[in-house]
Amino acid sequence: MPILYEDRSVMAIDKPRGWMLLPVSWQNTSRNLQAALNSSIAARDFWARSRGLKFLRYVHRLDTVTSGILLFAKSPGAVETYSDLFESRKMEKTYLAVVHGKPKETEWTCRLKLAPDPRQIGRMKTDARQGKEAETQFRILQVRETLALVEARPHTGRTHQIRVHLAESGCPVVGDELYGKECVKMNPSSSSRRKEAQIKVGNKMEPRHLGCYGGSKGPQMKLGLRAVRLAYVDPFTRRRVEIRAPVETFCREFGFDLPKL
């Protein structure tokens, strides 16, 4: 996994689809990202040993099927400090979403409140009475036949917020099993499958990559959602930080040109 940004307090990686953010005690899968990191640090693998890392903990979450920027803190104190940035809405977040259909407006904001769906574990629903506040800004970047490339800027961090808000806007994310129309399989010849081979256990990794992850087996579900930008004021140095993830491969998977963000 490429490291997109690093300083004394945090590290941002480019999380591929398929890795889960679960409690370390959850051992029913080999795709537990936090458990894999802890194991690699304890084993003193090169990427961790060369940095003197003894602790690394995710600050926020990405859905298992979502790829892109994931921020980790290098100390318990940094976890608390950076978590506050997310909770106080001082962290700017940008996603790219590929959706079915063409939205009616080129720009819009969705403020539908969200709550867990009691009929299905792990699913969210809109709930005007008991739901929590949620706000996402959307902007159409490109349209291609029956699909559209949309920029999403969530101002809150509710579970599945972007996916639900887009579905409620009449343009569900491509490949979304929970809220969308259909499942879209990954093109076996795509460059992202070649990338998967590069993160299998036992392969030699470049110094700027983490070396503790296994590749997935068989075709993955292709969800059209990627976290592409984080921006914030460093709480320790007061320096503005902007982290970006590559978007070219993601856009080409769905037939879009490189957008201007």
Beta strands, then each sheet from edge to edge (+ up, - down):
strand 1: 3-6
strand 2: 10-15
strand 3: 57-58
strand 4: 67-73
strand 5: 92-100
strand 6: 107-110
strand 7: 114-116
strand 8: 124-126
strand 9: 136-144
strand 10: 147-154
strand 11: 225-233
strand 12: 240-244
sheet 1: 1+ 2- 4+ 3-
sheet 2: 1+ 2- 4+ 11+ 5- 10+ 9- 6+
sheet 3: 1+ 2- 4+ 11+ 12-
sheet 4: 7+ 8-
end
